Amino acid sequence: MKIKKINGFVRFLTNNSTIAITLAPFGIYVQDKYLTDKITVNHEIIHWKQQMEMLILPFYLWYAIEWLIKLYIYGNEAYYCISFERESYTNQDNLKYLGIRKHYSWIKYIFKNFKHNET
């Protein structure tokens, strides 16, 4: 896993609307001013772990399907309701989380009730 500055391709891919994104197997891309932000980097490393345990392609498929389902249920809040995002947002402040994280920890967030203030 490499942490890199967001380049032109990633800006195009995200419509220049993100501060960081994990694109396994290529690496984690972060805007310059967030490269030293430990919380942002921790959030993205959690995503890296999720993508590796899901063998990358199934992660992207699951993410997209879950987002479509949550879009129907929660509308504009769908992104924050995705189990992968919920795990990352819930634990991004805990810089020791990756040391204690169990494989497939994101599963417990699939059906857990969503509250916007939770993230």
C-alpha positions in Angstrom: 0.0 0.0 0.0 1.3 3.4 -1.0 0.0 6.7 0.1 0.3 9.2 -2.8 -0.8 12.7 -3.6 -4.0 12.9 -5.6 -3.1 13.2 -9.3 -5.0 14.4 -12.3 -6.6 11.0 -13.1 -8.0 10.6 -9.6 -9.3 14.2 -9.6 -11.0 13.4 -12.9 -12.4 10.1 -11.6 -13.8 11.8 -8.4 -14.9 15.0 -10.2 -12.4 16.7 -7.9 -14.8 16.2 -5.0 -12.8 14.1 -2.5 -9.9 14.7 -0.1 -8.9 11.1 -0.1 -9.7 7.8 -1.8 -8.4 4.2 -1.7 -8.1 2.5 -5.0 -6.7 -0.9 -4.5 -4.4 -2.3 -5.8 -2.9 1.1 -6.8 -2.8 2.8 -3.5 -4.3 5.5 -1.3 -4.6 9.0 -2.8 -4.8 12.0 -0.6 -4.9 15.8 -1.2 -1.6 17.5 -0.4 -2.9 19.3 2.7 -4.3 16.0 4.2 -1.2 13.8 3.7 -0.2 14.4 7.3 -3.7 14.2 8.7 -3.6 10.9 10.7 -7.3 10.6 10.9 -7.8 10.9 7.2 -5.0 8.4 6.5 -6.3 6.0 9.2 -9.8 6.2 7.5 -8.3 5.2 4.2 -6.1 2.5 5.6 -9.2 0.9 7.1 -10.6 0.9 3.5 -7.4 -0.6 2.3 -7.8 -3.5 4.8 -11.4 -4.0 3.7 -10.5 -4.1 0.1 -7.7 -6.6 0.7 -9.8 -9.0 2.7 -12.5 -8.8 0.0 -10.0 -9.5 -2.8 -10.6 -6.0 -4.3 -13.1 -6.7 -7.1 -15.8 -8.2 -4.8 -15.3 -5.1 -2.5 -16.2 -2.8 -5.4 -19.2 -4.8 -6.4 -20.5 -5.1 -2.8 -19.9 -1.3 -2.3 -21.9 -0.4 -5.4 -24.8 -2.8 -4.7 -25.0 -1.7 -1.0 -24.9 2.0 -2.1 -27.8 1.4 -4.5 -29.8 -0.3 -1.8 -29.0 2.4 0.7 -29.7 5.1 -1.8 -33.3 3.8 -2.1 -33.7 3.6 1.6 -31.7 6.7 2.9 -31.5 9.0 -0.2 -28.7 11.5 0.1 -27.3 9.8 3.2 -26.6 6.6 1.3 -22.8 7.1 1.3 -22.7 7.3 5.1 -24.9 4.2 5.4 -22.5 1.9 3.5 -21.1 -0.6 5.9 -17.5 0.0 4.8 -17.9 3.7 5.3 -19.6 3.2 8.7 -16.7 1.1 9.9 -14.1 3.6 8.7 -15.9 6.7 10.1 -16.7 5.0 13.4 -13.0 4.0 14.0 -11.0 6.7 12.1 -10.1 8.5 15.3 -8.8 5.4 17.0 -5.3 5.2 15.7 -4.8 1.8 17.4 -7.9 0.3 15.7 -6.0 -1.4 12.9 -4.0 -3.3 15.5 -7.1 -4.8 17.1 -9.4 -4.9 14.0 -10.8 -8.3 13.2 -11.3 -9.5 9.6 -14.6 -8.6 8.1 -15.5 -6.1 10.9 -17.5 -4.1 8.5 -20.2 -6.8 8.4 -21.6 -5.8 11.8 -22.5 -2.4 10.2 -24.7 -3.7 7.4 -28.0 -4.0 9.4 -27.1 -1.8 12.3 -29.6 1.1 12.5 -28.1 4.2 10.9 -28.1 7.6 12.7 -26.5 10.5 10.9 -24.7 11.8 13.9 -23.1 8.4 14.4 -20.5 9.0 11.6 
